[in-house]
Amino acid sequence: MPEQATKHDDLEMKVLEMAADVLKVLAHPYRLKIVELLTENRHSVGDLAERLDLAPNAVSQHLNQMKAHGILDVVRVGRTAYYHVTNPNASNVIKCIKQHGCGRQG
């Protein structure tokens, strides 16, 4: 018979709601790729646009949405803005995808 979960094992609804909010924002292939790239190193909009073969304004929209949800932050060096991951859970999502091969068809 399975052990019953103790009260402190249960996730609070508030925590689950926050996790769902972050997962909704990350649930886009380009956003996941951006997080992967920013986990490795900080990048500017131009760097990301070139690596993703996307228009800079499209990259900016993805970055702004993730920044608004506390996933990324920006550091300005002169006139250039460099983005980096601030929410370690976003990086953990990428690690999980890499480790478990989510979405791989064989």
RODORO-502942 format. One record per atom (N, C-alpha, C): residue number from 1; atom name; z, y, x. Coordinates in steps of 0.2 Angstrom, whole numbers. Layout:
<nunus>
{NUM, "CA", {Z, Y, X}}
...
</nunus>
This chain:
<nunus>
{1, "N", {0, -6, 4}}
{1, "CA", {0, 0, 0}}
{1, "C", {0, 6, 4}}
{2, "N", {-4, 11, 3}}
{2, "CA", {-5, 17, 7}}
{2, "C", {2, 21, 7}}
{3, "N", {3, 24, 13}}
{3, "CA", {9, 29, 13}}
{3, "C", {8, 35, 9}}
{4, "N", {13, 38, 5}}
{4, "CA", {12, 44, 2}}
{4, "C", {12, 50, 7}}
{5, "N", {8, 54, 6}}
{5, "CA", {8, 60, 10}}
{5, "C", {14, 64, 9}}
{6, "N", {17, 67, 14}}
{6, "CA", {23, 71, 13}}
{6, "C", {20, 78, 11}}
{7, "N", {25, 82, 9}}
{7, "CA", {23, 89, 6}}
{7, "C", {20, 93, 12}}
{8, "N", {22, 93, 18}}
{8, "CA", {19, 97, 23}}
{8, "C", {12, 94, 26}}
{9, "N", {10, 88, 24}}
{9, "CA", {4, 86, 25}}
{9, "C", {-2, 89, 21}}
{10, "N", {0, 91, 15}}
{10, "CA", {-5, 94, 10}}
{10, "C", {-7, 101, 12}}
{11, "N", {-13, 102, 12}}
{11, "CA", {-16, 109, 13}}
{11, "C", {-15, 114, 8}}
{12, "N", {-12, 119, 9}}
{12, "CA", {-11, 125, 4}}
{12, "C", {-18, 127, 1}}
{13, "N", {-18, 128, -5}}
{13, "CA", {-25, 131, -8}}
{13, "C", {-27, 137, -5}}
{14, "N", {-23, 141, -2}}
{14, "CA", {-25, 147, 1}}
{14, "C", {-29, 146, 7}}
{15, "N", {-27, 141, 11}}
{15, "CA", {-30, 139, 17}}
{15, "C", {-37, 135, 16}}
{16, "N", {-37, 131, 10}}
{16, "CA", {-43, 128, 8}}
{16, "C", {-48, 133, 6}}
{17, "N", {-46, 138, 2}}
{17, "CA", {-50, 144, 0}}
{17, "C", {-53, 148, 6}}
{18, "N", {-49, 149, 11}}
{18, "CA", {-52, 153, 17}}
{18, "C", {-57, 148, 21}}
{19, "N", {-55, 142, 21}}
{19, "CA", {-60, 137, 25}}
{19, "C", {-66, 137, 21}}
{20, "N", {-66, 136, 15}}
{20, "CA", {-72, 136, 11}}
{20, "C", {-76, 142, 11}}
{21, "N", {-73, 148, 12}}
{21, "CA", {-77, 155, 13}}
{21, "C", {-80, 155, 19}}
{22, "N", {-77, 153, 25}}
{22, "CA", {-80, 152, 31}}
{22, "C", {-86, 147, 31}}
{23, "N", {-85, 141, 28}}
{23, "CA", {-90, 136, 28}}
{23, "C", {-96, 139, 24}}
{24, "N", {-95, 142, 19}}
{24, "CA", {-101, 145, 15}}
{24, "C", {-105, 150, 19}}
{25, "N", {-102, 154, 23}}
{25, "CA", {-105, 159, 28}}
{25, "C", {-109, 155, 33}}
{26, "N", {-106, 150, 36}}
{26, "CA", {-109, 146, 41}}
{26, "C", {-115, 141, 39}}
{27, "N", {-115, 140, 32}}
{27, "CA", {-120, 135, 29}}
{27, "C", {-127, 138, 29}}
{28, "N", {-129, 139, 35}}
{28, "CA", {-136, 142, 36}}
{28, "C", {-138, 140, 43}}
{29, "N", {-144, 137, 44}}
{29, "CA", {-146, 134, 51}}
{29, "C", {-146, 139, 56}}
{30, "N", {-148, 145, 55}}
{30, "CA", {-149, 151, 60}}
{30, "C", {-141, 153, 61}}
{31, "N", {-137, 153, 57}}
{31, "CA", {-130, 155, 58}}
{31, "C", {-127, 150, 62}}
{32, "N", {-128, 144, 61}}
{32, "CA", {-125, 139, 65}}
{32, "C", {-128, 139, 72}}
{33, "N", {-134, 140, 73}}
{33, "CA", {-137, 141, 80}}
{33, "C", {-134, 147, 83}}
{34, "N", {-133, 152, 80}}
{34, "CA", {-130, 158, 83}}
{34, "C", {-123, 157, 85}}
{35, "N", {-119, 154, 81}}
{35, "CA", {-113, 152, 83}}
{35, "C", {-113, 147, 89}}
{36, "N", {-117, 143, 89}}
{36, "CA", {-118, 138, 95}}
{36, "C", {-120, 142, 102}}
{37, "N", {-124, 147, 101}}
{37, "CA", {-126, 151, 107}}
{37, "C", {-120, 156, 109}}
{38, "N", {-117, 158, 104}}
{38, "CA", {-111, 163, 105}}
{38, "C", {-105, 160, 108}}
{39, "N", {-105, 153, 107}}
{39, "CA", {-99, 149, 109}}
{39, "C", {-100, 148, 117}}
{40, "N", {-106, 148, 119}}
{40, "CA", {-108, 147, 126}}
{40, "C", {-107, 153, 130}}
{41, "N", {-109, 159, 127}}
{41, "CA", {-109, 165, 130}}
{41, "C", {-110, 171, 125}}
{42, "N", {-108, 177, 127}}
{42, "CA", {-110, 183, 122}}
{42, "C", {-117, 185, 123}}
{43, "N", {-120, 187, 118}}
{43, "CA", {-127, 189, 117}}
{43, "C", {-128, 196, 113}}
{44, "N", {-133, 199, 115}}
{44, "CA", {-135, 205, 111}}
{44, "C", {-140, 203, 105}}
{45, "N", {-141, 207, 101}}
{45, "CA", {-146, 206, 95}}
{45, "C", {-152, 204, 98}}
{46, "N", {-155, 208, 103}}
{46, "CA", {-161, 206, 106}}
{46, "C", {-162, 200, 109}}
{47, "N", {-156, 198, 113}}
{47, "CA", {-156, 191, 116}}
{47, "C", {-157, 186, 111}}
{48, "N", {-153, 186, 106}}
{48, "CA", {-153, 181, 100}}
{48, "C", {-159, 181, 97}}
{49, "N", {-162, 187, 95}}
{49, "CA", {-169, 187, 92}}
{49, "C", {-174, 183, 96}}
{50, "N", {-174, 184, 102}}
{50, "CA", {-179, 181, 107}}
{50, "C", {-178, 173, 107}}
{51, "N", {-171, 171, 108}}
{51, "CA", {-170, 164, 108}}
{51, "C", {-171, 161, 101}}
{52, "N", {-170, 164, 96}}
{52, "CA", {-171, 161, 89}}
{52, "C", {-178, 162, 87}}
{53, "N", {-182, 166, 90}}
{53, "CA", {-189, 168, 88}}
{53, "C", {-189, 171, 80}}
{54, "N", {-184, 176, 80}}
{54, "CA", {-183, 179, 73}}
{54, "C", {-183, 187, 75}}
{55, "N", {-185, 191, 69}}
{55, "CA", {-185, 198, 70}}
{55, "C", {-177, 200, 71}}
{56, "N", {-177, 205, 75}}
{56, "CA", {-170, 208, 77}}
{56, "C", {-166, 210, 70}}
{57, "N", {-170, 213, 65}}
{57, "CA", {-166, 215, 59}}
{57, "C", {-163, 209, 55}}
{58, "N", {-167, 203, 56}}
{58, "CA", {-165, 197, 53}}
{58, "C", {-158, 194, 56}}
{59, "N", {-158, 194, 63}}
{59, "CA", {-153, 192, 67}}
{59, "C", {-147, 197, 65}}
{60, "N", {-148, 203, 65}}
{60, "CA", {-143, 208, 63}}
{60, "C", {-139, 206, 57}}
{61, "N", {-143, 205, 52}}
{61, "CA", {-140, 203, 45}}
{61, "C", {-136, 197, 46}}
{62, "N", {-138, 192, 49}}
{62, "CA", {-134, 186, 50}}
{62, "C", {-127, 188, 54}}
{63, "N", {-128, 191, 59}}
{63, "CA", {-122, 193, 63}}
{63, "C", {-117, 198, 59}}
{64, "N", {-120, 202, 55}}
{64, "CA", {-116, 207, 51}}
{64, "C", {-112, 202, 46}}
{65, "N", {-115, 198, 43}}
{65, "CA", {-112, 193, 38}}
{65, "C", {-106, 189, 41}}
{66, "N", {-107, 187, 47}}
{66, "CA", {-102, 183, 50}}
{66, "C", {-97, 187, 53}}
{67, "N", {-98, 193, 55}}
{67, "CA", {-93, 198, 57}}
{67, "C", {-89, 200, 52}}
{68, "N", {-92, 201, 46}}
{68, "CA", {-88, 203, 40}}
{68, "C", {-83, 198, 38}}
{69, "N", {-84, 192, 39}}
{69, "CA", {-80, 186, 38}}
{69, "C", {-75, 184, 43}}
{70, "N", {-75, 188, 49}}
{70, "CA", {-70, 187, 54}}
{70, "C", {-72, 181, 59}}
{71, "N", {-79, 179, 59}}
{71, "CA", {-81, 174, 63}}
{71, "C", {-83, 176, 70}}
{72, "N", {-86, 182, 70}}
{72, "CA", {-88, 185, 76}}
{72, "C", {-85, 192, 77}}
{73, "N", {-86, 195, 83}}
{73, "CA", {-84, 202, 84}}
{73, "C", {-89, 204, 89}}
{74, "N", {-89, 211, 90}}
{74, "CA", {-94, 214, 95}}
{74, "C", {-90, 218, 100}}
{75, "N", {-93, 218, 106}}
{75, "CA", {-91, 223, 111}}
{75, "C", {-97, 227, 113}}
{76, "N", {-96, 233, 114}}
{76, "CA", {-101, 238, 116}}
{76, "C", {-100, 239, 123}}
{77, "N", {-106, 239, 127}}
{77, "CA", {-107, 241, 134}}
{77, "C", {-112, 245, 134}}
{78, "N", {-111, 252, 135}}
{78, "CA", {-116, 257, 134}}
{78, "C", {-118, 257, 127}}
{79, "N", {-125, 257, 127}}
{79, "CA", {-128, 257, 120}}
{79, "C", {-130, 250, 117}}
{80, "N", {-128, 244, 121}}
{80, "CA", {-129, 238, 119}}
{80, "C", {-123, 234, 116}}
{81, "N", {-124, 231, 111}}
{81, "CA", {-118, 227, 107}}
{81, "C", {-119, 220, 109}}
{82, "N", {-113, 217, 111}}
{82, "CA", {-113, 210, 113}}
{82, "C", {-109, 207, 108}}
{83, "N", {-111, 201, 105}}
{83, "CA", {-107, 198, 100}}
{83, "C", {-104, 191, 103}}
{84, "N", {-98, 189, 101}}
{84, "CA", {-95, 183, 103}}
{84, "C", {-91, 180, 97}}
{85, "N", {-90, 174, 98}}
{85, "CA", {-86, 170, 92}}
{85, "C", {-78, 172, 93}}
{86, "N", {-75, 174, 88}}
{86, "CA", {-68, 175, 88}}
{86, "C", {-64, 170, 84}}
{87, "N", {-67, 167, 79}}
{87, "CA", {-64, 162, 75}}
{87, "C", {-65, 155, 79}}
{88, "N", {-60, 152, 82}}
{88, "CA", {-62, 145, 85}}
{88, "C", {-64, 140, 80}}
{89, "N", {-62, 140, 74}}
{89, "CA", {-64, 135, 69}}
{89, "C", {-72, 135, 69}}
{90, "N", {-75, 141, 69}}
{90, "CA", {-82, 141, 69}}
{90, "C", {-85, 137, 75}}
{91, "N", {-82, 137, 81}}
{91, "CA", {-84, 133, 86}}
{91, "C", {-83, 126, 85}}
{92, "N", {-77, 125, 82}}
{92, "CA", {-76, 118, 80}}
{92, "C", {-81, 114, 76}}
{93, "N", {-84, 118, 71}}
{93, "CA", {-89, 116, 67}}
{93, "C", {-95, 113, 71}}
{94, "N", {-97, 118, 76}}
{94, "CA", {-102, 116, 80}}
{94, "C", {-101, 109, 84}}
{95, "N", {-94, 109, 87}}
{95, "CA", {-92, 103, 90}}
{95, "C", {-93, 97, 86}}
{96, "N", {-90, 98, 80}}
{96, "CA", {-91, 92, 75}}
{96, "C", {-98, 90, 74}}
{97, "N", {-102, 94, 73}}
{97, "CA", {-109, 93, 72}}
{97, "C", {-112, 89, 78}}
{98, "N", {-111, 92, 84}}
{98, "CA", {-113, 88, 90}}
{98, "C", {-110, 81, 91}}
{99, "N", {-104, 81, 89}}
{99, "CA", {-100, 74, 90}}
{99, "C", {-103, 69, 85}}
{100, "N", {-104, 71, 79}}
{100, "CA", {-105, 66, 74}}
{100, "C", {-112, 66, 72}}
{101, "N", {-116, 70, 75}}
{101, "CA", {-123, 70, 73}}
{101, "C", {-125, 71, 66}}
{102, "N", {-121, 75, 63}}
{102, "CA", {-122, 77, 56}}
{102, "C", {-130, 79, 55}}
{103, "N", {-133, 76, 50}}
{103, "CA", {-139, 77, 48}}
{103, "C", {-145, 74, 52}}
{104, "N", {-143, 70, 57}}
{104, "CA", {-148, 66, 61}}
{104, "C", {-151, 60, 56}}
{105, "N", {-157, 60, 57}}
{105, "CA", {-160, 54, 53}}
{105, "C", {-163, 49, 58}}
{106, "N", {-162, 43, 57}}
{106, "CA", {-164, 39, 63}}
{106, "C", {-169, 35, 63}}
</nunus>
